[in-house]
Amino acid sequence: MGDKVSNKENQLRQLQDLLNSDAITKEEFEIRKKEIIFEKGSKKEKANILLVISCILTIVYLVFSFVHWLSVGIDMTSDLESIGMALAVVLVFPHYFLTFLALVFNILGIFTRKKGFALTGAILYTVAMVSFPVYFFFVVTQMILSYIGYAQMKKE
């Protein structure tokens, strides 16, 4: 950490010398100064692979579910089937909604690299699993991957 700070200080001193010798303009100095100060480091941070796998599994699950419910809904012939279908949708909708929210938070966790988003996604997978226990096996893998992915993320 100390080497990084001293390296930045040296770069800023060299930049100041260039400004003093009129080798660069004041605007160029400010732009380069910001680049030096806000540099994240030479290594590019990798996306958490477990969160990515969790997102892919969730997308596959939600697309499969949407297609399944759509195909079942098209084949309705009687009013009783329609009522049963409506009741089933009402019971399952919170599960799908929470699963979708978990997907959104996992995606935010991947792209922003914030632990809080990843943890929120993992918790939402847990709540989705509890909200409709019959479908727990569809999200238990994503939940486990999200918790492990959260644990592997670096502190902010």
C-alpha positions in Angstrom: 0.0 0.0 0.0 2.9 2.4 0.9 4.5 1.8 -2.5 1.3 2.7 -4.3 1.0 6.0 -2.4 4.7 6.9 -2.9 4.3 6.0 -6.6 1.3 8.3 -6.9 3.1 11.0 -5.1 6.1 10.7 -7.5 3.7 10.8 -10.5 2.0 13.9 -9.1 5.4 15.6 -8.5 6.5 14.9 -12.1 3.2 16.2 -13.3 3.6 19.4 -11.3 7.1 19.8 -12.7 5.7 19.5 -16.3 3.1 22.2 -15.4 5.8 24.5 -14.0 8.0 24.1 -17.1 5.0 24.9 -19.3 5.2 21.5 -21.0 1.5 20.9 -20.4 -1.5 23.2 -20.0 -3.5 23.7 -16.7 -6.5 21.7 -18.2 -4.2 18.8 -19.2 -2.7 18.9 -15.7 -6.1 18.6 -14.0 -7.1 15.7 -16.3 -3.9 13.7 -15.7 -4.0 14.5 -12.0 -7.5 13.0 -11.7 -6.3 9.9 -13.7 -3.5 9.4 -11.2 -5.6 10.0 -8.1 -8.5 7.8 -9.1 -6.5 5.0 -10.6 -7.8 1.7 -9.4 -4.6 -0.2 -10.0 -3.0 -2.1 -12.8 -4.9 -5.3 -12.1 -8.4 -5.4 -13.4 -10.8 -6.9 -10.9 -12.5 -10.0 -12.1 -16.2 -10.6 -11.8 -17.1 -13.1 -9.1 -17.7 -16.3 -11.1 -20.1 -17.8 -8.5 -22.4 -14.8 -8.8 -22.2 -15.0 -12.6 -23.2 -18.7 -12.5 -26.0 -18.0 -10.1 -27.3 -15.3 -12.4 -27.1 -17.6 -15.5 -29.0 -20.4 -13.6 -31.7 -17.9 -12.5 -32.2 -16.6 -16.0 -32.6 -20.1 -17.3 -35.0 -20.9 -14.5 -37.1 -17.8 -15.0 -37.3 -18.2 -18.8 -38.2 -21.9 -18.4 -40.9 -21.0 -15.8 -42.3 -18.2 -18.0 -42.5 -20.5 -21.0 -44.1 -23.3 -18.9 -46.8 -21.1 -17.4 -47.5 -19.6 -20.7 -47.9 -23.0 -22.4 -50.2 -24.2 -19.6 -52.3 -21.1 -19.7 -52.9 -21.4 -23.5 -54.4 -24.9 -23.2 -57.3 -23.9 -20.8 -60.7 -25.2 -22.0 -63.0 -24.7 -19.0 -63.7 -22.0 -16.4 -62.6 -24.2 -13.6 -59.2 -24.7 -15.2 -58.9 -21.0 -15.6 -59.8 -20.4 -11.9 -57.3 -23.1 -10.9 -54.6 -21.5 -13.0 -55.3 -18.0 -11.6 -55.1 -19.4 -8.1 -51.8 -21.2 -8.9 -50.4 -17.9 -10.4 -51.3 -16.0 -7.3 -49.6 -18.5 -5.1 -46.4 -18.7 -7.1 -46.0 -15.1 -8.2 -44.2 -13.9 -5.0 -41.7 -16.6 -5.5 -40.9 -15.5 -9.0 -40.9 -11.9 -8.1 -38.4 -12.4 -5.3 -36.3 -14.6 -7.5 -36.3 -11.9 -10.2 -35.3 -9.3 -7.5 -32.5 -11.6 -6.3 -31.3 -11.7 -9.9 -31.3 -7.9 -10.2 -29.3 -7.6 -7.0 -26.8 -10.3 -8.0 -26.2 -8.4 -11.3 -25.7 -5.2 -9.4 -23.3 -7.0 -7.1 -21.3 -8.3 -10.1 -21.0 -5.0 -11.9 -20.5 -2.7 -8.9 -18.5 -5.2 -6.9 -20.3 -4.2 -3.8 -20.8 -6.9 -1.1 -24.1 -5.5 0.0 -25.8 -6.1 -3.3 -24.5 -9.7 -3.4 -25.7 -10.3 0.2 -29.1 -8.8 -0.6 -29.4 -11.1 -3.6 -28.5 -14.2 -1.5 -31.1 -13.2 1.1 -33.7 -12.7 -1.5 -33.0 -16.2 -2.9 -33.6 -17.5 0.6 -36.9 -15.6 1.0 -38.0 -16.8 -2.4 -37.3 -20.3 -1.4 -39.3 -19.9 1.8 -42.2 -18.1 0.0 -43.0 -21.2 -2.0 -41.3 -24.2 -0.5 -42.5 -26.6 -3.2 -40.1 -24.9 -5.6 -37.1 -24.7 -3.2 -34.9 -26.9 -5.4 -35.1 -24.4 -8.2 -33.3 -21.7 -6.2 -31.3 -23.5 -3.6 -28.2 -23.8 -5.9 -28.4 -20.1 -6.7 -28.8 -19.2 -3.0 -25.7 -21.3 -2.0 -23.6 -19.9 -4.8 -24.6 -16.3 -3.9 -23.7 -16.7 -0.2 -20.3 -18.2 -1.2 -19.8 -15.5 -3.8 -20.6 -12.9 -1.2 -18.1 -14.4 1.2 -15.4 -14.4 -1.5 -15.8 -10.7 -2.3 -13.3 -8.3 -1.0 -14.3 -5.7 1.6 -15.3 -2.4 0.2 
